[in-house]
């Protein structure tokens, strides 16, 4: 069961007197908004609270054909390393 309310601090305190805006952190950073929620609220779906994985945001306006094209492009790229 998802909580009715969650807290997502806007700033991340690095502990050295400096704070960083969570929204500005890289997608794979453990303190990015999506990763923070996954860690602090195990089992919840951040999407239910309006927080989406940055990759989803990046591709949200792509059509099916555009997504399939991207997959093929990435598959070809990966195959060059095999």
TAZI-V702056 format. One record per residue. N is the residue number from 0. RES is the residue in one small letter. PSI is psi in degrees with one decimal (999 if undefined). Layout:
n:N res:RES psi:PSI
n:N res:RES psi:PSI
This chain:
n:0 res:x psi:130.0
n:1 res:x psi:139.7
n:2 res:x psi:152.1
n:3 res:x psi:-34.8
n:4 res:x psi:141.0
n:5 res:x psi:161.6
n:6 res:x psi:131.6
n:7 res:x psi:98.6
n:8 res:x psi:136.2
n:9 res:x psi:-35.7
n:10 res:x psi:147.8
n:11 res:x psi:120.8
n:12 res:x psi:112.8
n:13 res:x psi:-11.2
n:14 res:x psi:-2.7
n:15 res:x psi:24.3
n:16 res:x psi:0.2
n:17 res:x psi:140.8
n:18 res:x psi:144.0
n:19 res:x psi:144.6
n:20 res:x psi:122.5
n:21 res:x psi:-40.3
n:22 res:x psi:-24.2
n:23 res:x psi:-4.6
n:24 res:x psi:150.3
n:25 res:x psi:153.5
n:26 res:x psi:-32.8
n:27 res:x psi:2.9
n:28 res:x psi:135.3
n:29 res:x psi:-19.4
n:30 res:x psi:4.1
n:31 res:x psi:155.5
n:32 res:x psi:-48.3
n:33 res:x psi:-48.2
n:34 res:x psi:-35.2
n:35 res:x psi:-48.0
n:36 res:x psi:-40.2
n:37 res:x psi:-35.6
n:38 res:x psi:-45.7
n:39 res:x psi:-25.0
n:40 res:x psi:71.6
n:41 res:x psi:136.1
n:42 res:x psi:-11.3
n:43 res:x psi:162.7
n:44 res:x psi:106.3
n:45 res:x psi:-28.8
n:46 res:x psi:-31.1
n:47 res:x psi:-17.5
n:48 res:x psi:12.0
n:49 res:x psi:13.9
n:50 res:x psi:116.3
n:51 res:x psi:151.0
n:52 res:x psi:137.7
n:53 res:x psi:-31.8
n:54 res:x psi:-37.0
n:55 res:x psi:-43.2
n:56 res:x psi:-39.9
n:57 res:x psi:-38.6
n:58 res:x psi:8.2
n:59 res:x psi:-27.8
n:60 res:x psi:4.2
n:61 res:x psi:142.9
n:62 res:x psi:170.3
n:63 res:x psi:-42.6
n:64 res:x psi:-39.9
n:65 res:x psi:-39.7
n:66 res:x psi:-42.7
n:67 res:x psi:-39.6
n:68 res:x psi:-42.2
n:69 res:x psi:-42.5
n:70 res:x psi:-45.3
n:71 res:x psi:-41.4
n:72 res:x psi:-46.1
n:73 res:x psi:-37.3
n:74 res:x psi:-42.0
n:75 res:x psi:-41.5
n:76 res:x psi:-45.3
n:77 res:x psi:-41.5
n:78 res:x psi:-23.2
n:79 res:x psi:-18.9
n:80 res:x psi:-2.2
n:81 res:x psi:999
